[in-house]
């Protein structure tokens, strides 16, 4: 198992319940594909460096998890088509 971190930027103009649903869907996907030891860090609402889909702000989340090497590709293929996800990036973290 490798350690990964997923950076997720969610639409800031949706309701809190919808934003929580997006986050729960992502966490469910990670566990469905075999991810373990989820740790979610909520960075809150921040201004984007540049406009994305006519929006200037987004909610930032960082999710650390342990998973097999196939999980990031599966996760990214699902995130690509999710509504309300503006940007995402999944990287492998170095051993600490």
C-alpha positions as CSV (number, residue, x, y, z in Angstrom):
1,X,0.0,0.0,0.0
2,X,1.1,3.5,-0.9
3,X,0.2,6.8,0.8
4,X,-1.7,9.3,-1.3
5,X,-3.1,12.7,-1.0
6,X,-6.1,14.0,-2.9
7,X,-6.5,17.8,-3.3
8,X,-10.1,18.6,-4.1
9,X,-11.6,22.0,-5.1
10,X,-15.4,22.1,-4.8
11,X,-17.9,24.7,-6.2
12,X,-18.4,27.5,-3.6
13,X,-21.8,28.6,-4.7
14,X,-23.7,25.3,-3.9
15,X,-25.5,24.7,-0.6
16,X,-23.6,23.2,2.4
17,X,-25.5,20.0,2.2
18,X,-24.6,19.5,-1.5
19,X,-20.9,20.2,-0.7
20,X,-21.0,17.7,2.1
21,X,-22.6,15.2,-0.3
22,X,-19.8,15.7,-2.8
23,X,-17.2,15.1,0.0
24,X,-19.0,12.0,1.2
25,X,-19.2,10.6,-2.3
26,X,-15.5,11.0,-2.7
27,X,-14.8,9.3,0.6
28,X,-17.1,6.5,-0.3
29,X,-15.3,6.0,-3.6
30,X,-11.9,5.8,-1.9
31,X,-13.1,3.2,0.5
32,X,-15.0,1.3,-2.3
33,X,-11.7,1.0,-4.3
34,X,-9.9,-0.3,-1.2
35,X,-8.5,2.9,0.3
36,X,-7.9,2.9,4.1
37,X,-7.0,5.4,6.9
38,X,-8.9,8.4,5.5
39,X,-7.9,11.7,6.9
40,X,-9.8,14.8,5.6
41,X,-8.5,18.3,6.1
42,X,-10.9,21.1,5.4
43,X,-9.1,24.2,4.3
44,X,-12.4,26.2,3.8
45,X,-13.4,28.7,1.2
46,X,-10.5,30.4,-0.7
47,X,-10.1,32.6,-3.7
48,X,-9.0,30.8,-6.8
49,X,-5.8,31.8,-8.6
50,X,-7.7,32.2,-11.8
51,X,-11.3,31.9,-12.8
52,X,-12.7,28.4,-13.3
53,X,-16.1,28.0,-14.9
54,X,-16.9,31.7,-14.2
55,X,-16.1,31.2,-10.5
56,X,-13.6,33.0,-8.4
57,X,-13.8,31.0,-5.1
58,X,-13.9,27.3,-4.1
59,X,-13.8,25.1,-1.1
60,X,-10.5,23.2,-0.6
61,X,-10.2,19.7,0.9
62,X,-7.1,17.6,1.3
63,X,-7.7,13.9,1.8
64,X,-4.9,11.6,2.8
65,X,-5.3,7.8,2.4
66,X,-3.5,4.5,1.9
67,X,-4.3,2.5,-1.2
68,X,-3.0,0.2,-3.9
69,X,-1.4,1.7,-7.0
70,X,-4.6,1.4,-9.2
71,X,-6.8,3.5,-6.9
72,X,-5.7,7.0,-8.0
73,X,-6.5,6.3,-11.7
74,X,-9.9,4.9,-10.8
75,X,-10.6,7.8,-8.5
76,X,-9.6,10.4,-11.1
77,X,-11.7,8.8,-13.8
78,X,-14.8,9.2,-11.5
79,X,-13.9,12.7,-10.3
80,X,-13.5,14.0,-13.9
81,X,-17.2,13.6,-14.5
82,X,-18.6,14.7,-11.1
83,X,-20.7,17.8,-10.9
84,X,-19.5,20.6,-8.5
85,X,-15.8,19.4,-8.5
86,X,-13.8,22.2,-10.1
87,X,-10.3,20.7,-9.8
88,X,-8.6,17.7,-8.3
89,X,-5.1,16.3,-8.0
90,X,-4.0,13.0,-6.5
91,X,-0.4,12.5,-5.7
92,X,1.7,9.8,-4.0
93,X,3.2,11.1,-0.7
94,X,6.8,10.1,0.3
95,X,7.3,8.0,3.3
96,X,7.7,10.2,6.4
